[in-house]
């Protein structure tokens, strides 16, 4: 497993030793470096931060990273106030450990972070799928309304016509609905 280790903390030797003892391949850089660029280049499986206190800039970078290239993120911090903790959680850091770095637990911490990250990604995927289905449903209803209005179809006939057209063209019902809507707008 590839780990990107980003740190500015005096306890770095303990964390490095724990990673080595658990057979993790890791690349160590100092905090403040452009970790988001390095993340794209080295494709780590996990990012670990070992910091005194997470900065506002780092939290903003983590939020951006999560939007474009989500990864499990573990953060060890020596100090954190409640406001910073809330911001770190909103940036979707998988595990935040404050003043509790011990080498014995690093393997289990990484496994928990990965499991939590995977669960969160599954929930995001399910939410996106539900949003997509809802949008398709809206488009299908709109296309049916167009067919009812322009062709004097019943709702059932309009739906079955859309479905048959979609099957004949080997596309989804939502795509067919968008095609009908686009054609209707073109012919206005």
N, C-alpha and C positions, 0 to 999 in steps of 0.2 A: 504494500500500500504506500502510495506517495503522499508525503505530508509537506506542506509549505509552512515553515516555522518562522513567524515574524515576532521579533521581540525587542524590548528595550529594558528588560528587567534583570536585576542582579542574580535571580534564581535560574538563569539560563542553563547552567551546567547540569542541574538536577533534571530539567526537562529533556535536554539533549541525551543524557545518560539513559533516561527512562525510554525514550524513543528507540535508541540503539539497542537496549536490552530486550525490547519487544519486537525487534527486527523490522522496524519501519524505515523506509528510505525517506530521508528528509533533506530539504534544502532550507538553509537558514539565511534570513536577511534581517537587516535592522529595520525597526519601525520607522516610518517616514519615507521608505522607499516606495516606488510605484508598484505596490503589490498587485493591483488589478491588471496591469500589463503583464507582469510576471505570471499571474494566474493563467492567462491565455496561453502563454508560451510553454509553461511546464506542465499544465493540466494536472494539478494535484487532486487527490481523492478527498483530502481534508485540509483545511487551513486552521492553524493554531496560532493564536496571538498570546504572547506572554508580555504583559504590559504593567506599568505602574497604574495608570489611569487611561481609559480610552478617550481620545480627543474627539471633538465635534467633527473635525475633518475626516477622521477615520470612520466614524459612525456613518457619515454621509457616503463615504466610499463603499462601505459594506452594504448600505441600502441599494446603491447603484449596482454593485456586483450581484446582489440577489435578484435584481430585475433582469439582468442580462446573462449571467452565468452562475446560477445558483449552485452552491456547494455547502456541505456541512462545515460549519465554523464553530470552533471552540475558542473561548476567550478566558484566559487566566488574568485576573487583575488584582493588584495589591489593594487598591482603594476604588470605591465606586459609591457615589451618592444615589439616592432614589431616582432622581431625574435622569441621571446617566443610565441607570439600570433599565428604566422604561424605554429610553431611546435605543439601547442595545437590543432589547427584546423586539422593538418595532422594526429594527434592521434585520430581524430574523436570525440572530445568532443562535445556533443550536443548543449550545451549553455555555453558560456563564458561571465561572467559579471565582469567587472573591476571597482572596487571602487563604487559599487552601490547596496550594500546589504540593502534591506528593507524588513521587515517582512510581509508587506501587500501584496507584489507581489509573495510570495513564491509558492503559489498554482498554479497561472497562469504560472510561470516560469517552474515548474515541468511538467505541462500539455503540454507546448510548447516543452520542451525537449523530452518528450515521443513521441509526434507527429512527431517531426523532426527525431528522431531516427527510428521510424517505417517507415517513408518515405524513409530514407536512406537504411534501411534493404530491403525494397521492391525493390528499384533500384538495390541493390547488387544481390538480388535473380533473378531479371529479367536478369541482365547481365550474371550471372552464367548459367542461362537457355539458353540464346543465345549462349554462348560459348560452352555449351554442345551440342546444336543442330548443331552448325557449325562443331564440332568435329565428330559428328555422320555422318553428310553429307560427310565429307572427307573420313571417313571409308567406307561408302556405295559406294562412287565413286571408291575407291580403290578395294573393293570387286567385284564391277561390272567389273572393268578392269581385274581382275584375272579370272573371269568367261568368259569374252570375249576372253581372250588369251588362256585359257586352254580348254574351251569347245566349242569355236567358236560360242558363242551366240551373238546375236545382243544386243545392249544396252538395248532395251526394254525387251527382253527375260531375260537378266541377272537381271534386276530390278525386274521383276515379279517373277522370280525364288527365289530371295532373300526374297521378300515379302511373298511368299507362304511358304517358309521354316520357316520364323519368325512366321507366323500365326500358322502353324502346331505345332510349339514348344512352342507357347504362350510366345514369347520373343519379344523385340523390334527389329525393323529393324537394328538399330545401333549395338545391341548385336549380331545379326545374321551376320552382316558384319564383326565384330571382330572375330567371330568364323571361318568364311571363310578365313580371312587373316591368322589367327593362323594355320589353317589346311594347307594352301598353304605353309607357312613357314616351317611347320613340314615336309612336303613332298619334300622339296627342296633337 
